[in-house]
């Protein structure tokens, strides 16, 4: 895109990213207050977070396919409009059911925007600067996730909990206005929409994740197993159905390309590993070493803040250096850092944890931007919305699986020691191996049949 319109588009995308990520994270600090004001159990208030995450995972891929049909800008701005209205309605919630319904609509709007975000970034930046653009977007994701708890706590210190949601409305409106002027008008492809595939996709992710969550939160093992089993059956039906579709919801045509399949696989392992450590470490530091919540926050903060500087640098490098090489180095650094975290001394100083977290953040930052650039850049331009939806779905699925794994380890009495860091280390080793495998020239050059399939 020409400047200065490109800068307006970047501002709109960046602001939309910040709002969507913060809204998914900021509610966590308000849960005790919400439970007290709405007179519900604390366990019930957790649904305010889980409903948002679940709806996001269920609908990202169906929305990304819809973007090809109706246009990227139209879907992105439509999603932002739904998100803005739902965010405003959170301010008027007087009961938990109403709040959950509104949060579900927030997630729908967020999913519509996130599903085409990477595709829009590819349309905004020149091809030679795609890694830089995706790196900048990774920075906003990392900083937003890091600042969300602090921002939520600051708002709760001076205002009632509805303001945790309402404060984002003016910024959402600003993002809408900037996007109206600056976002590129990528024409729709005019292809058919795979409605049955969308239903299969929603049921696959919804049932599988709901069953896993139920199994670790005190639900009946038989019922939870049946729910997961039903989700796996729909997953099989989904894959079989999509293999015969010219315009699939689940991008099985892209996953036939070895380099994209490897990229999605290593990203999934990396996101599971990062969430596993980030959620388990506070329990270890508080219960095992006696640190206060404030000290724990200070020790964890170096991870996202290091990522904030490393990710854009890695994105710029990925425009010239193979993503497989950068990702392999990043996962090697993360593996060393996770081993050092697992082997903390008996009485660590806060700095002993902080520098290890900074090392971990640099490793993951070196991996994330080049990986996203390879996925979006390798997909045919007619399938870039699906490639972007794949990136977001893998990220959210990995984070959800990581959170479920933490809950399982805590239930087994293994979540407050070295075990989470050691498991995360094993996952980063696999992710690094998958990343280095992408350096094989035979995998980096798709065959003519694969290109034809991807272009379909």
Buried (B, 14 or more C-beta within 10 A) or exposed (E): BEEEBBEBBBBBBBBBBBBBBBBBBBBBBBBEBBBEBBEBEEEBBBBBBBBBBBBBBBBBBBBBBBBBBBBBBBBBBBBBBBBBBBBBBBBEBEEBEBBBBBBBBBBBBBBBBBBBBBBBBBBBBEEEBBBBBBBBBBBBBBBBBBBBBEBBBEBBEEEEBBBBBBBBBEBBBBBBEBBEEBBBEBEBBEEEBBEEBBBBBBBBBBBBBBBBBBBBBEBEEEEBBBBBEBBBEBBEBBBEBBEEBEBBBBBBBBBBBBBBBBBBBBBBBBBBBBBBBBBBBBBBBBEBBEBEEEBBBBBBBBBBBBBBBBBBBBBBBBBEBBBBBBBBBBBBBBBBBBBBBBEBEEEBEBEBBBBBBBBBBBBBBBBBBBBBBBBBBBBBEBBBBBBBBBBBBBBBBBBBBBBBBBBBBBEEEBBBBBBBBBBBBEBBBBBBBBBBBBBEEEBBEBEEEBEEBBEB
